[in-house]
């Protein structure tokens, strides 16, 4: 159930960013008078922001956590606290 909530959060973040930037583009288009231009640009910027947020949370953060755990195991081995094959 926890994983469902996490993935739902990623999807809502992506959709929300896309919608928010598209609505901002619609407002700007109505103000300037260039009807479809800023809506399209806003939707693309929002989708890009949503994708980058998802990528960061699903790829970069787990790598950093795994890298930190590897570093801690290496330091313990150097101090003599953990045998080499353990922890994998």
PDB file of N, CA, C and O in Angstrom:
ATOM      1  N   UNK A   1       0.815  -1.194   0.000  1.00  0.00           N
ATOM      2  CA  UNK A   1       0.000   0.000   0.000  1.00  0.00           C
ATOM      3  C   UNK A   1       0.866   1.269   0.000  1.00  0.00           C
ATOM      4  O   UNK A   1       0.501   2.285  -0.592  1.00  0.00           O
ATOM      5  N   UNK A   2       2.003   1.189   0.667  1.00  0.00           N
ATOM      6  CA  UNK A   2       2.892   2.356   0.709  1.00  0.00           C
ATOM      7  C   UNK A   2       3.416   2.675  -0.687  1.00  0.00           C
ATOM      8  O   UNK A   2       3.507   3.844  -1.062  1.00  0.00           O
ATOM      9  N   UNK A   3       3.765   1.634  -1.466  1.00  0.00           N
ATOM     10  CA  UNK A   3       4.277   1.863  -2.818  1.00  0.00           C
ATOM     11  C   UNK A   3       3.225   2.502  -3.717  1.00  0.00           C
ATOM     12  O   UNK A   3       3.552   3.337  -4.561  1.00  0.00           O
ATOM     13  N   UNK A   4       1.963   2.112  -3.540  1.00  0.00           N
ATOM     14  CA  UNK A   4       0.891   2.700  -4.331  1.00  0.00           C
ATOM     15  C   UNK A   4       0.812   4.195  -4.057  1.00  0.00           C
ATOM     16  O   UNK A   4       0.677   4.988  -4.989  1.00  0.00           O
ATOM     17  N   UNK A   5       0.895   4.583  -2.804  1.00  0.00           N
ATOM     18  CA  UNK A   5       0.858   5.994  -2.451  1.00  0.00           C
ATOM     19  C   UNK A   5       2.022   6.775  -3.022  1.00  0.00           C
ATOM     20  O   UNK A   5       1.859   7.910  -3.468  1.00  0.00           O
ATOM     21  N   UNK A   6       3.203   6.164  -3.010  1.00  0.00           N
ATOM     22  CA  UNK A   6       4.386   6.841  -3.558  1.00  0.00           C
ATOM     23  C   UNK A   6       4.242   7.044  -5.060  1.00  0.00           C
ATOM     24  O   UNK A   6       4.547   8.118  -5.578  1.00  0.00           O
ATOM     25  N   UNK A   7       3.779   6.018  -5.757  1.00  0.00           N
ATOM     26  CA  UNK A   7       3.626   6.140  -7.212  1.00  0.00           C
ATOM     27  C   UNK A   7       2.474   7.082  -7.572  1.00  0.00           C
ATOM     28  O   UNK A   7       2.536   7.792  -8.575  1.00  0.00           O
ATOM     29  N   UNK A   8       1.435   7.082  -6.754  1.00  0.00           N
ATOM     30  CA  UNK A   8       0.339   8.017  -6.980  1.00  0.00           C
ATOM     31  C   UNK A   8       0.839   9.451  -6.812  1.00  0.00           C
ATOM     32  O   UNK A   8       0.446  10.342  -7.565  1.00  0.00           O
ATOM     33  N   UNK A   9       1.693   9.666  -5.841  1.00  0.00           N
ATOM     34  CA  UNK A   9       2.276  10.994  -5.629  1.00  0.00           C
ATOM     35  C   UNK A   9       3.086  11.430  -6.849  1.00  0.00           C
ATOM     36  O   UNK A   9       3.001  12.585  -7.265  1.00  0.00           O
ATOM     37  N   UNK A  10       3.867  10.521  -7.422  1.00  0.00           N
ATOM     38  CA  UNK A  10       4.660  10.862  -8.606  1.00  0.00           C
ATOM     39  C   UNK A  10       3.753  11.237  -9.773  1.00  0.00           C
ATOM     40  O   UNK A  10       4.009  12.215 -10.475  1.00  0.00           O
ATOM     41  N   UNK A  11       2.701  10.462  -9.977  1.00  0.00           N
ATOM     42  CA  UNK A  11       1.775  10.743 -11.074  1.00  0.00           C
ATOM     43  C   UNK A  11       1.053  12.063 -10.890  1.00  0.00           C
ATOM     44  O   UNK A  11       0.892  12.824 -11.844  1.00  0.00           O
ATOM     45  N   UNK A  12       0.613  12.343  -9.660  1.00  0.00           N
ATOM     46  CA  UNK A  12      -0.069  13.604  -9.407  1.00  0.00           C
ATOM     47  C   UNK A  12       0.870  14.798  -9.533  1.00  0.00           C
ATOM     48  O   UNK A  12       0.462  15.868  -9.984  1.00  0.00           O
ATOM     49  N   UNK A  13       2.111  14.617  -9.139  1.00  0.00           N
ATOM     50  CA  UNK A  13       3.092  15.694  -9.303  1.00  0.00           C
ATOM     51  C   UNK A  13       3.298  16.010 -10.780  1.00  0.00           C
ATOM     52  O   UNK A  13       3.341  17.175 -11.178  1.00  0.00           O
ATOM     53  N   UNK A  14       3.424  14.954 -11.590  1.00  0.00           N
ATOM     54  CA  UNK A  14       3.608  15.142 -13.034  1.00  0.00           C
ATOM     55  C   UNK A  14       2.389  15.842 -13.641  1.00  0.00           C
ATOM     56  O   UNK A  14       2.529  16.826 -14.367  1.00  0.00           O
ATOM     57  N   UNK A  15       1.192  15.327 -13.339  1.00  0.00           N
ATOM     58  CA  UNK A  15      -0.034  15.908 -13.899  1.00  0.00           C
ATOM     59  C   UNK A  15      -0.259  17.327 -13.386  1.00  0.00           C
ATOM     60  O   UNK A  15      -0.665  18.211 -14.140  1.00  0.00           O
ATOM     61  N   UNK A  16       0.007  17.537 -12.102  1.00  0.00           N
ATOM     62  CA  UNK A  16      -0.193  18.859 -11.526  1.00  0.00           C
ATOM     63  C   UNK A  16       0.729  19.910 -12.121  1.00  0.00           C
ATOM     64  O   UNK A  16       0.303  21.028 -12.412  1.00  0.00           O
ATOM     65  N   UNK A  17       1.997  19.547 -12.301  1.00  0.00           N
ATOM     66  CA  UNK A  17       2.950  20.496 -12.895  1.00  0.00           C
ATOM     67  C   UNK A  17       2.542  20.832 -14.324  1.00  0.00           C
ATOM     68  O   UNK A  17       2.593  21.992 -14.732  1.00  0.00           O
ATOM     69  N   UNK A  18       2.135  19.815 -15.085  1.00  0.00           N
ATOM     70  CA  UNK A  18       1.711  20.044 -16.471  1.00  0.00           C
ATOM     71  C   UNK A  18       0.491  20.955 -16.511  1.00  0.00           C
ATOM     72  O   UNK A  18       0.459  21.917 -17.278  1.00  0.00           O
ATOM     73  N   UNK A  19      -0.509  20.658 -15.692  1.00  0.00           N
ATOM     74  CA  UNK A  19      -1.734  21.461 -15.682  1.00  0.00           C
ATOM     75  C   UNK A  19      -1.471  22.884 -15.203  1.00  0.00           C
ATOM     76  O   UNK A  19      -1.995  23.839 -15.776  1.00  0.00           O
ATOM     77  N   UNK A  20      -0.667  23.030 -14.161  1.00  0.00           N
ATOM     78  CA  UNK A  20      -0.389  24.354 -13.615  1.00  0.00           C
ATOM     79  C   UNK A  20       0.307  25.252 -14.645  1.00  0.00           C
ATOM     80  O   UNK A  20      -0.074  26.409 -14.824  1.00  0.00           O
ATOM     81  N   UNK A  21       1.311  24.720 -15.307  1.00  0.00           N
ATOM     82  CA  UNK A  21       2.026  25.519 -16.307  1.00  0.00           C
ATOM     83  C   UNK A  21       1.160  25.773 -17.543  1.00  0.00           C
ATOM     84  O   UNK A  21       1.255  26.838 -18.153  1.00  0.00           O
ATOM     85  N   UNK A  22       0.320  24.811 -17.914  1.00  0.00           N
ATOM     86  CA  UNK A  22      -0.584  25.017 -19.052  1.00  0.00           C
ATOM     87  C   UNK A  22      -1.597  26.110 -18.719  1.00  0.00           C
ATOM     88  O   UNK A  22      -1.887  26.958 -19.563  1.00  0.00           O
ATOM     89  N   UNK A  23      -2.136  26.102 -17.505  1.00  0.00           N
ATOM     90  CA  UNK A  23      -3.077  27.161 -17.108  1.00  0.00           C
ATOM     91  C   UNK A  23      -2.388  28.521 -17.046  1.00  0.00           C
ATOM     92  O   UNK A  23      -2.974  29.542 -17.406  1.00  0.00           O
ATOM     93  N   UNK A  24      -1.147  28.524 -16.589  1.00  0.00           N
ATOM     94  CA  UNK A  24      -0.383  29.778 -16.612  1.00  0.00           C
ATOM     95  C   UNK A  24      -0.173  30.268 -18.033  1.00  0.00           C
ATOM     96  O   UNK A  24      -0.242  31.468 -18.299  1.00  0.00           O
ATOM     97  N   UNK A  25       0.084  29.340 -18.945  1.00  0.00           N
ATOM     98  CA  UNK A  25       0.231  29.704 -20.349  1.00  0.00           C
ATOM     99  C   UNK A  25      -1.071  30.215 -20.942  1.00  0.00           C
ATOM    100  O   UNK A  25      -1.062  31.142 -21.752  1.00  0.00           O
ATOM    101  N   UNK A  26      -2.194  29.619 -20.545  1.00  0.00           N
ATOM    102  CA  UNK A  26      -3.505  30.083 -21.018  1.00  0.00           C
ATOM    103  C   UNK A  26      -3.766  31.503 -20.542  1.00  0.00           C
ATOM    104  O   UNK A  26      -4.235  32.347 -21.306  1.00  0.00           O
ATOM    105  N   UNK A  27      -3.460  31.764 -19.271  1.00  0.00           N
ATOM    106  CA  UNK A  27      -3.641  33.110 -18.740  1.00  0.00           C
ATOM    107  C   UNK A  27      -2.775  34.121 -19.497  1.00  0.00           C
ATOM    108  O   UNK A  27      -3.228  35.211 -19.849  1.00  0.00           O
ATOM    109  N   UNK A  28      -1.508  33.727 -19.740  1.00  0.00           N
ATOM    110  CA  UNK A  28      -0.602  34.628 -20.455  1.00  0.00           C
ATOM    111  C   UNK A  28      -1.058  34.829 -21.897  1.00  0.00           C
ATOM    112  O   UNK A  28      -0.973  35.940 -22.421  1.00  0.00           O
ATOM    113  N   UNK A  29      -1.539  33.768 -22.544  1.00  0.00           N
ATOM    114  CA  UNK A  29      -2.043  33.891 -23.916  1.00  0.00           C
ATOM    115  C   UNK A  29      -3.221  34.853 -23.994  1.00  0.00           C
ATOM    116  O   UNK A  29      -3.292  35.678 -24.906  1.00  0.00           O
ATOM    117  N   UNK A  30      -4.135  34.753 -23.053  1.00  0.00           N
ATOM    118  CA  UNK A  30      -5.305  35.638 -23.059  1.00  0.00           C
ATOM    119  C   UNK A  30      -4.893  37.086 -22.807  1.00  0.00           C
ATOM    120  O   UNK A  30      -5.504  38.016 -23.334  1.00  0.00           O
ATOM    121  N   UNK A  31      -3.868  37.263 -22.009  1.00  0.00           N
ATOM    122  CA  UNK A  31      -3.394  38.606 -21.696  1.00  0.00           C
ATOM    123  C   UNK A  31      -2.676  39.246 -22.891  1.00  0.00           C
ATOM    124  O   UNK A  31      -2.854  40.429 -23.181  1.00  0.00           O
ATOM    125  N   UNK A  32      -1.861  38.436 -23.575  1.00  0.00           N
ATOM    126  CA  UNK A  32      -1.050  38.955 -24.678  1.00  0.00           C
ATOM    127  C   UNK A  32      -1.787  38.859 -26.013  1.00  0.00           C
ATOM    128  O   UNK A  32      -1.563  39.678 -26.905  1.00  0.00           O
ATOM    129  N   UNK A  33      -2.671  37.858 -26.156  1.00  0.00           N
ATOM    130  CA  UNK A  33      -3.417  37.694 -27.397  1.00  0.00           C
ATOM    131  C   UNK A  33      -2.769  36.730 -28.373  1.00  0.00           C
ATOM    132  O   UNK A  33      -3.022  36.816 -29.575  1.00  0.00           O
ATOM    133  N   UNK A  34      -1.956  35.830 -27.899  1.00  0.00           N
ATOM    134  CA  UNK A  34      -1.298  34.830 -28.748  1.00  0.00           C
ATOM    135  C   UNK A  34      -1.820  33.447 -28.362  1.00  0.00           C
ATOM    136  O   UNK A  34      -1.106  32.654 -27.748  1.00  0.00           O
ATOM    137  N   UNK A  35      -3.074  33.167 -28.730  1.00  0.00           N
ATOM    138  CA  UNK A  35      -3.849  32.071 -28.155  1.00  0.00           C
ATOM    139  C   UNK A  35      -3.141  30.740 -27.918  1.00  0.00           C
ATOM    140  O   UNK A  35      -3.066  30.365 -26.748  1.00  0.00           O
ATOM    141  N   UNK A  36      -2.622  29.994 -28.857  1.00  0.00           N
ATOM    142  CA  UNK A  36      -2.143  28.656 -28.462  1.00  0.00           C
ATOM    143  C   UNK A  36      -0.672  28.596 -28.046  1.00  0.00           C
ATOM    144  O   UNK A  36      -0.228  27.566 -27.540  1.00  0.00           O
ATOM    145  N   UNK A  37       0.076  29.644 -28.240  1.00  0.00           N
ATOM    146  CA  UNK A  37       1.527  29.581 -28.093  1.00  0.00           C
ATOM    147  C   UNK A  37       1.957  29.278 -26.651  1.00  0.00           C
ATOM    148  O   UNK A  37       2.663  28.298 -26.416  1.00  0.00           O
ATOM    149  N   UNK A  38       1.551  30.085 -25.712  1.00  0.00           N
ATOM    150  CA  UNK A  38       2.019  29.914 -24.334  1.00  0.00           C
ATOM    151  C   UNK A  38       1.377  28.727 -23.624  1.00  0.00           C
ATOM    152  O   UNK A  38       1.949  28.191 -22.675  1.00  0.00           O
ATOM    153  N   UNK A  39       0.186  28.307 -24.077  1.00  0.00           N
ATOM    154  CA  UNK A  39      -0.412  27.094 -23.516  1.00  0.00           C
ATOM    155  C   UNK A  39       0.475  25.903 -23.854  1.00  0.00           C
ATOM    156  O   UNK A  39       0.758  25.067 -22.995  1.00  0.00           O
ATOM    157  N   UNK A  40       0.908  25.830 -25.095  1.00  0.00           N
ATOM    158  CA  UNK A  40       1.766  24.719 -25.536  1.00  0.00           C
ATOM    159  C   UNK A  40       3.113  24.783 -24.826  1.00  0.00           C
ATOM    160  O   UNK A  40       3.604  23.771 -24.327  1.00  0.00           O
ATOM    161  N   UNK A  41       3.705  25.966 -24.781  1.00  0.00           N
ATOM    162  CA  UNK A  41       4.996  26.119 -24.110  1.00  0.00           C
ATOM    163  C   UNK A  41       4.857  25.785 -22.624  1.00  0.00           C
ATOM    164  O   UNK A  41       5.708  25.100 -22.057  1.00  0.00           O
ATOM    165  N   UNK A  42       3.789  26.267 -22.000  1.00  0.00           N
ATOM    166  CA  UNK A  42       3.564  25.990 -20.586  1.00  0.00           C
ATOM    167  C   UNK A  42       3.372  24.508 -20.318  1.00  0.00           C
ATOM    168  O   UNK A  42       3.913  23.982 -19.346  1.00  0.00           O
ATOM    169  N   UNK A  43       2.611  23.828 -21.164  1.00  0.00           N
ATOM    170  CA  UNK A  43       2.395  22.390 -20.988  1.00  0.00           C
ATOM    171  C   UNK A  43       3.709  21.626 -21.148  1.00  0.00           C
ATOM    172  O   UNK A  43       3.969  20.684 -20.399  1.00  0.00           O
ATOM    173  N   UNK A  44       4.531  22.020 -22.109  1.00  0.00           N
ATOM    174  CA  UNK A  44       5.824  21.352 -22.301  1.00  0.00           C
ATOM    175  C   UNK A  44       6.768  21.602 -21.124  1.00  0.00           C
ATOM    176  O   UNK A  44       7.454  20.686 -20.670  1.00  0.00           O
ATOM    177  N   UNK A  45       6.802  22.820 -20.641  1.00  0.00           N
ATOM    178  CA  UNK A  45       7.651  23.139 -19.489  1.00  0.00           C
ATOM    179  C   UNK A  45       7.164  22.386 -18.254  1.00  0.00           C
ATOM    180  O   UNK A  45       7.970  21.846 -17.496  1.00  0.00           O
ATOM    181  N   UNK A  46       5.848  22.350 -18.051  1.00  0.00           N
ATOM    182  CA  UNK A  46       5.283  21.633 -16.909  1.00  0.00           C
ATOM    183  C   UNK A  46       5.550  20.138 -16.982  1.00  0.00           C
ATOM    184  O   UNK A  46       5.887  19.520 -15.972  1.00  0.00           O
ATOM    185  N   UNK A  47       5.402  19.550 -18.166  1.00  0.00           N
ATOM    186  CA  UNK A  47       5.675  18.119 -18.328  1.00  0.00           C
ATOM    187  C   UNK A  47       7.152  17.827 -18.080  1.00  0.00           C
ATOM    188  O   UNK A  47       7.500  16.811 -17.477  1.00  0.00           O
ATOM    189  N   UNK A  48       8.010  18.716 -18.545  1.00  0.00           N
ATOM    190  CA  UNK A  48       9.443  18.539 -18.308  1.00  0.00           C
ATOM    191  C   UNK A  48       9.761  18.624 -16.815  1.00  0.00           C
ATOM    192  O   UNK A  48      10.526  17.815 -16.290  1.00  0.00           O
ATOM    193  N   UNK A  49       9.173  19.602 -16.140  1.00  0.00           N
ATOM    194  CA  UNK A  49       9.396  19.747 -14.698  1.00  0.00           C
ATOM    195  C   UNK A  49       8.867  18.522 -13.949  1.00  0.00           C
ATOM    196  O   UNK A  49       9.522  18.028 -13.031  1.00  0.00           O
ATOM    197  N   UNK A  50       7.694  18.033 -14.332  1.00  0.00           N
ATOM    198  CA  UNK A  50       7.132  16.850 -13.693  1.00  0.00           C
ATOM    199  C   UNK A  50       7.989  15.621 -13.920  1.00  0.00           C
ATOM    200  O   UNK A  50       8.196  14.825 -13.004  1.00  0.00           O
ATOM    201  N   UNK A  51       8.491  15.463 -15.143  1.00  0.00           N
ATOM    202  CA  UNK A  51       9.358  14.328 -15.448  1.00  0.00           C
ATOM    203  C   UNK A  51      10.655  14.397 -14.653  1.00  0.00           C
ATOM    204  O   UNK A  51      11.101  13.391 -14.100  1.00  0.00           O
ATOM    205  N   UNK A  52      11.261  15.580 -14.594  1.00  0.00           N
ATOM    206  CA  UNK A  52      12.512  15.719 -13.848  1.00  0.00           C
ATOM    207  C   UNK A  52      12.313  15.457 -12.358  1.00  0.00           C
ATOM    208  O   UNK A  52      13.187  14.886 -11.706  1.00  0.00           O
ATOM    209  N   UNK A  53      11.174  15.870 -11.819  1.00  0.00           N
ATOM    210  CA  UNK A  53      10.872  15.589 -10.423  1.00  0.00           C
ATOM    211  C   UNK A  53      10.756  14.086 -10.195  1.00  0.00           C
ATOM    212  O   UNK A  53      11.302  13.554  -9.228  1.00  0.00           O
ATOM    213  N   UNK A  54      10.039  13.400 -11.096  1.00  0.00           N
ATOM    214  CA  UNK A  54       9.907  11.948 -10.978  1.00  0.00           C
ATOM    215  C   UNK A  54      11.253  11.263 -11.123  1.00  0.00           C
ATOM    216  O   UNK A  54      11.570  10.355 -10.354  1.00  0.00           O
ATOM    217  N   UNK A  55      12.051  11.683 -12.097  1.00  0.00           N
ATOM    218  CA  UNK A  55      13.360  11.087 -12.335  1.00  0.00           C
ATOM    219  C   UNK A  55      14.241  11.246 -11.101  1.00  0.00           C
ATOM    220  O   UNK A  55      14.931  10.310 -10.698  1.00  0.00           O
ATOM    221  N   UNK A  56      14.216  12.430 -10.506  1.00  0.00           N
ATOM    222  CA  UNK A  56      15.027  12.692  -9.317  1.00  0.00           C
ATOM    223  C   UNK A  56      14.643  11.750  -8.193  1.00  0.00           C
ATOM    224  O   UNK A  56      15.503  11.146  -7.553  1.00  0.00           O
ATOM    225  N   UNK A  57      13.331  11.628  -7.954  1.00  0.00           N
ATOM    226  CA  UNK A  57      12.857  10.809  -6.833  1.00  0.00           C
ATOM    227  C   UNK A  57      13.021   9.311  -7.074  1.00  0.00           C
ATOM    228  O   UNK A  57      13.262   8.559  -6.130  1.00  0.00           O
ATOM    229  N   UNK A  58      12.893   8.871  -8.319  1.00  0.00           N
ATOM    230  CA  UNK A  58      12.923   7.433  -8.600  1.00  0.00           C
ATOM    231  C   UNK A  58      14.308   6.910  -8.971  1.00  0.00           C
ATOM    232  O   UNK A  58      14.574   5.718  -8.812  1.00  0.00           O
ATOM    233  N   UNK A  59      15.194   7.777  -9.463  1.00  0.00           N
ATOM    234  CA  UNK A  59      16.505   7.320  -9.926  1.00  0.00           C
ATOM    235  C   UNK A  59      17.649   7.907  -9.102  1.00  0.00           C
ATOM    236  O   UNK A  59      18.487   7.164  -8.590  1.00  0.00           O
ATOM    237  N   UNK A  60      17.692   9.209  -8.971  1.00  0.00           N
ATOM    238  CA  UNK A  60      18.834   9.871  -8.336  1.00  0.00           C
ATOM    239  C   UNK A  60      18.868   9.625  -6.829  1.00  0.00           C
ATOM    240  O   UNK A  60      19.906   9.233  -6.296  1.00  0.00           O
ATOM    241  N   UNK A  61      17.745   9.851  -6.132  1.00  0.00           N
ATOM    242  CA  UNK A  61      17.732   9.653  -4.671  1.00  0.00           C
ATOM    243  C   UNK A  61      18.077   8.221  -4.267  1.00  0.00           C
ATOM    244  O   UNK A  61      18.873   8.039  -3.347  1.00  0.00           O
ATOM    245  N   UNK A  62      17.506   7.181  -4.923  1.00  0.00           N
ATOM    246  CA  UNK A  62      17.915   5.818  -4.551  1.00  0.00           C
ATOM    247  C   UNK A  62      19.396   5.547  -4.796  1.00  0.00           C
ATOM    248  O   UNK A  62      20.026   4.824  -4.024  1.00  0.00           O
ATOM    249  N   UNK A  63      19.955   6.113  -5.852  1.00  0.00           N
ATOM    250  CA  UNK A  63      21.395   5.944  -6.112  1.00  0.00           C
ATOM    251  C   UNK A  63      22.219   6.571  -4.998  1.00  0.00           C
ATOM    252  O   UNK A  63      23.202   5.991  -4.537  1.00  0.00           O
ATOM    253  N   UNK A  64      21.811   7.759  -4.570  1.00  0.00           N
ATOM    254  CA  UNK A  64      22.550   8.434  -3.500  1.00  0.00           C
ATOM    255  C   UNK A  64      22.472   7.636  -2.214  1.00  0.00           C
ATOM    256  O   UNK A  64      23.471   7.488  -1.510  1.00  0.00           O
ATOM    257  N   UNK A  65      21.279   7.114  -1.899  1.00  0.00           N
ATOM    258  CA  UNK A  65      21.139   6.297  -0.692  1.00  0.00           C
ATOM    259  C   UNK A  65      21.993   5.047  -0.778  1.00  0.00           C
ATOM    260  O   UNK A  65      22.672   4.691   0.185  1.00  0.00           O
ATOM    261  N   UNK A  66      21.966   4.369  -1.933  1.00  0.00           N
ATOM    262  CA  UNK A  66      22.755   3.146  -2.106  1.00  0.00           C
ATOM    263  C   UNK A  66      24.248   3.469  -2.039  1.00  0.00           C
ATOM    264  O   UNK A  66      25.026   2.705  -1.467  1.00  0.00           O
ATOM    265  N   UNK A  67      24.642   4.588  -2.614  1.00  0.00           N
ATOM    266  CA  UNK A  67      26.045   4.993  -2.563  1.00  0.00           C
ATOM    267  C   UNK A  67      26.496   5.271  -1.149  1.00  0.00           C
ATOM    268  O   UNK A  67      27.613   4.917  -0.772  1.00  0.00           O
ATOM    269  N   UNK A  68      25.640   5.902  -0.355  1.00  0.00           N
ATOM    270  CA  UNK A  68      25.976   6.172   1.037  1.00  0.00           C
ATOM    271  C   UNK A  68      26.099   4.899   1.845  1.00  0.00           C
ATOM    272  O   UNK A  68      26.971   4.787   2.707  1.00  0.00           O
ATOM    273  N   UNK A  69      25.220   3.927   1.570  1.00  0.00           N
ATOM    274  CA  UNK A  69      25.303   2.649   2.280  1.00  0.00           C
ATOM    275  C   UNK A  69      26.570   1.894   1.896  1.00  0.00           C
ATOM    276  O   UNK A  69      27.203   1.273   2.749  1.00  0.00           O
ATOM    277  N   UNK A  70      26.943   1.943   0.621  1.00  0.00           N
ATOM    278  CA  UNK A  70      28.187   1.283   0.189  1.00  0.00           C
ATOM    279  C   UNK A  70      29.385   1.918   0.868  1.00  0.00           C
ATOM    280  O   UNK A  70      30.306   1.225   1.300  1.00  0.00           O
ATOM    281  N   UNK A  71      29.368   3.238   0.960  1.00  0.00           N
ATOM    282  CA  UNK A  71      30.473   3.964   1.597  1.00  0.00           C
ATOM    283  C   UNK A  71      30.590   3.586   3.072  1.00  0.00           C
ATOM    284  O   UNK A  71      31.693   3.390   3.582  1.00  0.00           O
ATOM    285  N   UNK A  72      29.446   3.484   3.756  1.00  0.00           N
ATOM    286  CA  UNK A  72      29.474   3.088   5.171  1.00  0.00           C
ATOM    287  C   UNK A  72      30.025   1.684   5.343  1.00  0.00           C
ATOM    288  O   UNK A  72      30.805   1.444   6.264  1.00  0.00           O
ATOM    289  N   UNK A  73      29.639   0.739   4.475  1.00  0.00           N
ATOM    290  CA  UNK A  73      30.152  -0.634   4.564  1.00  0.00           C
ATOM    291  C   UNK A  73      31.647  -0.670   4.314  1.00  0.00           C
ATOM    292  O   UNK A  73      32.375  -1.411   4.976  1.00  0.00           O
ATOM    293  N   UNK A  74      32.115   0.139   3.347  1.00  0.00           N
ATOM    294  CA  UNK A  74      33.545   0.183   3.050  1.00  0.00           C
ATOM    295  C   UNK A  74      34.323   0.701   4.250  1.00  0.00           C
ATOM    296  O   UNK A  74      35.377   0.165   4.591  1.00  0.00           O
ATOM    297  N   UNK A  75      33.803   1.742   4.888  1.00  0.00           N
ATOM    298  CA  UNK A  75      34.483   2.303   6.061  1.00  0.00           C
ATOM    299  C   UNK A  75      34.515   1.295   7.204  1.00  0.00           C
ATOM    300  O   UNK A  75      35.526   1.189   7.899  1.00  0.00           O
ATOM    301  N   UNK A  76      33.436   0.558   7.411  1.00  0.00           N
ATOM    302  CA  UNK A  76      33.422  -0.455   8.470  1.00  0.00           C
ATOM    303  C   UNK A  76      34.424  -1.562   8.178  1.00  0.00           C
ATOM    304  O   UNK A  76      35.093  -2.055   9.086  1.00  0.00           O
ATOM    305  N   UNK A  77      34.527  -1.954   6.909  1.00  0.00           N
ATOM    306  CA  UNK A  77      35.503  -2.993   6.540  1.00  0.00           C
ATOM    307  C   UNK A  77      36.910  -2.515   6.825  1.00  0.00           C
ATOM    308  O   UNK A  77      37.732  -3.276   7.336  1.00  0.00           O
ATOM    309  N   UNK A  78      37.202  -1.256   6.498  1.00  0.00           N
ATOM    310  CA  UNK A  78      38.537  -0.708   6.734  1.00  0.00           C
ATOM    311  C   UNK A  78      38.873  -0.671   8.227  1.00  0.00           C
ATOM    312  O   UNK A  78      40.029  -0.841   8.612  1.00  0.00           O
ATOM    313  N   UNK A  79      37.875  -0.452   9.048  1.00  0.00           N
ATOM    314  CA  UNK A  79      38.076  -0.456  10.495  1.00  0.00           C
ATOM    315  C   UNK A  79      38.072  -1.865  11.062  1.00  0.00           C
ATOM    316  O   UNK A  79      38.393  -2.065  12.234  1.00  0.00           O
ATOM    317  N   UNK A  80      37.713  -2.838  10.244  1.00  0.00           N
ATOM    318  CA  UNK A  80      37.709  -4.224  10.694  1.00  0.00           C
ATOM    319  C   UNK A  80      36.389  -4.664  11.296  1.00  0.00           C
ATOM    320  O   UNK A  80      36.339  -5.683  11.985  1.00  0.00           O
ATOM    321  N   UNK A  81      35.310  -3.915  11.053  1.00  0.00           N
ATOM    322  CA  UNK A  81      34.039  -4.246  11.671  1.00  0.00           C
ATOM    323  C   UNK A  81      33.147  -5.151  10.852  1.00  0.00           C
ATOM    324  O   UNK A  81      32.200  -5.717  11.397  1.00  0.00           O
ATOM    325  N   UNK A  82      33.409  -5.315   9.558  1.00  0.00           N
ATOM    326  CA  UNK A  82      32.526  -6.130   8.717  1.00  0.00           C
ATOM    327  C   UNK A  82      33.375  -6.956   7.758  1.00  0.00           C
ATOM    328  O   UNK A  82      34.220  -6.406   7.053  1.00  0.00           O
ATOM    329  N   UNK A  83      33.163  -8.266   7.722  1.00  0.00           N
ATOM    330  CA  UNK A  83      33.872  -9.088   6.744  1.00  0.00           C
ATOM    331  C   UNK A  83      33.490  -8.713   5.320  1.00  0.00           C
ATOM    332  O   UNK A  83      32.419  -8.148   5.100  1.00  0.00           O
ATOM    333  N   UNK A  84      34.326  -9.010   4.372  1.00  0.00           N
ATOM    334  CA  UNK A  84      34.182  -8.547   2.998  1.00  0.00           C
ATOM    335  C   UNK A  84      32.908  -9.001   2.310  1.00  0.00           C
ATOM    336  O   UNK A  84      32.281  -8.170   1.651  1.00  0.00           O
ATOM    337  N   UNK A  85      32.484 -10.219   2.406  1.00  0.00           N
ATOM    338  CA  UNK A  85      31.318 -10.691   1.655  1.00  0.00           C
ATOM    339  C   UNK A  85      29.996 -10.344   2.295  1.00  0.00           C
ATOM    340  O   UNK A  85      28.958 -10.577   1.676  1.00  0.00           O
ATOM    341  N   UNK A  86      29.972  -9.812   3.469  1.00  0.00           N
ATOM    342  CA  UNK A  86      28.745  -9.546   4.205  1.00  0.00           C
ATOM    343  C   UNK A  86      28.127  -8.223   3.751  1.00  0.00           C
ATOM    344  O   UNK A  86      28.826  -7.298   3.338  1.00  0.00           O
ATOM    345  N   UNK A  87      26.769  -8.160   3.840  1.00  0.00           N
ATOM    346  CA  UNK A  87      26.092  -6.915   3.538  1.00  0.00           C
ATOM    347  C   UNK A  87      25.644  -6.795   2.109  1.00  0.00           C
ATOM    348  O   UNK A  87      25.192  -5.718   1.718  1.00  0.00           O
ATOM    349  N   UNK A  88      25.739  -7.822   1.305  1.00  0.00           N
ATOM    350  CA  UNK A  88      25.273  -7.748  -0.085  1.00  0.00           C
ATOM    351  C   UNK A  88      23.999  -8.465  -0.266  1.00  0.00           C
ATOM    352  O   UNK A  88      23.464  -8.504  -1.375  1.00  0.00           O
TER     353      UNK A  88
END
